[in-house]
């Protein structure tokens, strides 16, 4: 969100929209409570939120490092 704020010259509207979108992703990326028969080649459902979180943190770290270097 810091990157978005910086790139939009301080637009709080866009930052707040992104914040709201991130808050609502918890309803989209959830773990099921019941165990179902799974495809042996698919990822277990309880790992999906963790992989999503890791991917988002990696992207955030990359963009913040690029901001610090001044390349973005």
PyMOL commands that place a pseudoatom at each C-alpha (Angstrom):
pseudoatom trace, name=CA, resn=UNK, resi=1, chain=A, elem=C, hetatm=0, pos=[0.000, 0.000, 0.000]
pseudoatom trace, name=CA, resn=UNK, resi=2, chain=A, elem=C, hetatm=0, pos=[2.966, 2.277, 0.564]
pseudoatom trace, name=CA, resn=UNK, resi=3, chain=A, elem=C, hetatm=0, pos=[4.017, 1.717, -3.038]
pseudoatom trace, name=CA, resn=UNK, resi=4, chain=A, elem=C, hetatm=0, pos=[0.517, 2.584, -4.289]
pseudoatom trace, name=CA, resn=UNK, resi=5, chain=A, elem=C, hetatm=0, pos=[0.404, 5.731, -2.135]
pseudoatom trace, name=CA, resn=UNK, resi=6, chain=A, elem=C, hetatm=0, pos=[3.800, 6.802, -3.443]
pseudoatom trace, name=CA, resn=UNK, resi=7, chain=A, elem=C, hetatm=0, pos=[3.027, 6.059, -7.118]
pseudoatom trace, name=CA, resn=UNK, resi=8, chain=A, elem=C, hetatm=0, pos=[-0.342, 7.869, -7.051]
pseudoatom trace, name=CA, resn=UNK, resi=9, chain=A, elem=C, hetatm=0, pos=[1.128, 11.054, -5.533]
pseudoatom trace, name=CA, resn=UNK, resi=10, chain=A, elem=C, hetatm=0, pos=[-0.619, 10.553, -2.221]
pseudoatom trace, name=CA, resn=UNK, resi=11, chain=A, elem=C, hetatm=0, pos=[-4.075, 9.400, -3.316]
pseudoatom trace, name=CA, resn=UNK, resi=12, chain=A, elem=C, hetatm=0, pos=[-5.748, 8.119, -0.175]
pseudoatom trace, name=CA, resn=UNK, resi=13, chain=A, elem=C, hetatm=0, pos=[-8.818, 6.996, -2.113]
pseudoatom trace, name=CA, resn=UNK, resi=14, chain=A, elem=C, hetatm=0, pos=[-6.896, 4.354, -4.051]
pseudoatom trace, name=CA, resn=UNK, resi=15, chain=A, elem=C, hetatm=0, pos=[-5.032, 3.227, -0.956]
pseudoatom trace, name=CA, resn=UNK, resi=16, chain=A, elem=C, hetatm=0, pos=[-8.284, 2.824, 0.973]
pseudoatom trace, name=CA, resn=UNK, resi=17, chain=A, elem=C, hetatm=0, pos=[-9.827, 0.857, -1.910]
pseudoatom trace, name=CA, resn=UNK, resi=18, chain=A, elem=C, hetatm=0, pos=[-6.829, -1.467, -1.919]
pseudoatom trace, name=CA, resn=UNK, resi=19, chain=A, elem=C, hetatm=0, pos=[-7.046, -1.823, 1.857]
pseudoatom trace, name=CA, resn=UNK, resi=20, chain=A, elem=C, hetatm=0, pos=[-10.728, -2.750, 1.599]
pseudoatom trace, name=CA, resn=UNK, resi=21, chain=A, elem=C, hetatm=0, pos=[-9.965, -5.277, -1.142]
pseudoatom trace, name=CA, resn=UNK, resi=22, chain=A, elem=C, hetatm=0, pos=[-7.268, -6.883, 0.981]
pseudoatom trace, name=CA, resn=UNK, resi=23, chain=A, elem=C, hetatm=0, pos=[-9.581, -7.073, 3.989]
pseudoatom trace, name=CA, resn=UNK, resi=24, chain=A, elem=C, hetatm=0, pos=[-12.235, -8.831, 1.931]
pseudoatom trace, name=CA, resn=UNK, resi=25, chain=A, elem=C, hetatm=0, pos=[-9.898, -11.504, 0.547]
pseudoatom trace, name=CA, resn=UNK, resi=26, chain=A, elem=C, hetatm=0, pos=[-10.267, -13.440, 3.807]
pseudoatom trace, name=CA, resn=UNK, resi=27, chain=A, elem=C, hetatm=0, pos=[-13.725, -14.457, 2.620]
pseudoatom trace, name=CA, resn=UNK, resi=28, chain=A, elem=C, hetatm=0, pos=[-12.306, -15.684, -0.681]
pseudoatom trace, name=CA, resn=UNK, resi=29, chain=A, elem=C, hetatm=0, pos=[-9.241, -17.607, 0.516]
pseudoatom trace, name=CA, resn=UNK, resi=30, chain=A, elem=C, hetatm=0, pos=[-10.466, -19.756, 3.372]
pseudoatom trace, name=CA, resn=UNK, resi=31, chain=A, elem=C, hetatm=0, pos=[-9.805, -23.259, 4.582]
pseudoatom trace, name=CA, resn=UNK, resi=32, chain=A, elem=C, hetatm=0, pos=[-12.703, -25.692, 4.471]
pseudoatom trace, name=CA, resn=UNK, resi=33, chain=A, elem=C, hetatm=0, pos=[-13.869, -27.101, 7.779]
pseudoatom trace, name=CA, resn=UNK, resi=34, chain=A, elem=C, hetatm=0, pos=[-14.815, -30.512, 6.433]
pseudoatom trace, name=CA, resn=UNK, resi=35, chain=A, elem=C, hetatm=0, pos=[-12.437, -32.989, 4.845]
pseudoatom trace, name=CA, resn=UNK, resi=36, chain=A, elem=C, hetatm=0, pos=[-13.432, -34.038, 1.344]
pseudoatom trace, name=CA, resn=UNK, resi=37, chain=A, elem=C, hetatm=0, pos=[-11.990, -36.557, -1.069]
pseudoatom trace, name=CA, resn=UNK, resi=38, chain=A, elem=C, hetatm=0, pos=[-9.127, -34.737, -2.717]
pseudoatom trace, name=CA, resn=UNK, resi=39, chain=A, elem=C, hetatm=0, pos=[-7.406, -35.027, -6.027]
pseudoatom trace, name=CA, resn=UNK, resi=40, chain=A, elem=C, hetatm=0, pos=[-3.995, -36.608, -5.307]
pseudoatom trace, name=CA, resn=UNK, resi=41, chain=A, elem=C, hetatm=0, pos=[-2.339, -34.091, -7.637]
pseudoatom trace, name=CA, resn=UNK, resi=42, chain=A, elem=C, hetatm=0, pos=[-3.973, -31.009, -6.084]
pseudoatom trace, name=CA, resn=UNK, resi=43, chain=A, elem=C, hetatm=0, pos=[-2.643, -28.989, -3.169]
pseudoatom trace, name=CA, resn=UNK, resi=44, chain=A, elem=C, hetatm=0, pos=[-4.320, -29.670, 0.170]
pseudoatom trace, name=CA, resn=UNK, resi=45, chain=A, elem=C, hetatm=0, pos=[-6.899, -26.976, 0.918]
pseudoatom trace, name=CA, resn=UNK, resi=46, chain=A, elem=C, hetatm=0, pos=[-5.299, -25.993, 4.207]
pseudoatom trace, name=CA, resn=UNK, resi=47, chain=A, elem=C, hetatm=0, pos=[-2.064, -24.998, 2.395]
pseudoatom trace, name=CA, resn=UNK, resi=48, chain=A, elem=C, hetatm=0, pos=[-3.711, -22.625, -0.088]
pseudoatom trace, name=CA, resn=UNK, resi=49, chain=A, elem=C, hetatm=0, pos=[-4.079, -19.679, 2.342]
pseudoatom trace, name=CA, resn=UNK, resi=50, chain=A, elem=C, hetatm=0, pos=[-0.456, -20.090, 3.439]
pseudoatom trace, name=CA, resn=UNK, resi=51, chain=A, elem=C, hetatm=0, pos=[0.850, -20.084, -0.131]
pseudoatom trace, name=CA, resn=UNK, resi=52, chain=A, elem=C, hetatm=0, pos=[-1.293, -17.063, -0.930]
pseudoatom trace, name=CA, resn=UNK, resi=53, chain=A, elem=C, hetatm=0, pos=[0.057, -15.222, 2.107]
pseudoatom trace, name=CA, resn=UNK, resi=54, chain=A, elem=C, hetatm=0, pos=[3.660, -16.095, 1.227]
pseudoatom trace, name=CA, resn=UNK, resi=55, chain=A, elem=C, hetatm=0, pos=[3.172, -14.924, -2.360]
pseudoatom trace, name=CA, resn=UNK, resi=56, chain=A, elem=C, hetatm=0, pos=[1.657, -11.596, -1.264]
pseudoatom trace, name=CA, resn=UNK, resi=57, chain=A, elem=C, hetatm=0, pos=[4.444, -10.966, 1.272]
pseudoatom trace, name=CA, resn=UNK, resi=58, chain=A, elem=C, hetatm=0, pos=[7.111, -11.793, -1.325]
pseudoatom trace, name=CA, resn=UNK, resi=59, chain=A, elem=C, hetatm=0, pos=[5.564, -9.331, -3.786]
pseudoatom trace, name=CA, resn=UNK, resi=60, chain=A, elem=C, hetatm=0, pos=[5.323, -6.650, -1.111]
pseudoatom trace, name=CA, resn=UNK, resi=61, chain=A, elem=C, hetatm=0, pos=[8.976, -7.142, -0.133]
pseudoatom trace, name=CA, resn=UNK, resi=62, chain=A, elem=C, hetatm=0, pos=[10.077, -6.956, -3.769]
pseudoatom trace, name=CA, resn=UNK, resi=63, chain=A, elem=C, hetatm=0, pos=[8.199, -3.713, -4.436]
pseudoatom trace, name=CA, resn=UNK, resi=64, chain=A, elem=C, hetatm=0, pos=[9.395, -2.099, -1.212]
pseudoatom trace, name=CA, resn=UNK, resi=65, chain=A, elem=C, hetatm=0, pos=[13.007, -2.969, -2.028]
pseudoatom trace, name=CA, resn=UNK, resi=66, chain=A, elem=C, hetatm=0, pos=[12.590, -1.551, -5.521]
pseudoatom trace, name=CA, resn=UNK, resi=67, chain=A, elem=C, hetatm=0, pos=[11.134, 1.633, -4.013]
pseudoatom trace, name=CA, resn=UNK, resi=68, chain=A, elem=C, hetatm=0, pos=[14.103, 1.944, -1.691]
pseudoatom trace, name=CA, resn=UNK, resi=69, chain=A, elem=C, hetatm=0, pos=[16.518, 1.606, -4.633]
pseudoatom trace, name=CA, resn=UNK, resi=70, chain=A, elem=C, hetatm=0, pos=[14.546, 4.221, -6.545]
pseudoatom trace, name=CA, resn=UNK, resi=71, chain=A, elem=C, hetatm=0, pos=[13.881, 2.028, -9.581]
pseudoatom trace, name=CA, resn=UNK, resi=72, chain=A, elem=C, hetatm=0, pos=[10.077, 2.229, -9.485]
for i in range(1, 72): cmd.bond("trace and resi %d" % i, "trace and resi %d" % (i + 1))
show_as sticks, trace
zoom trace
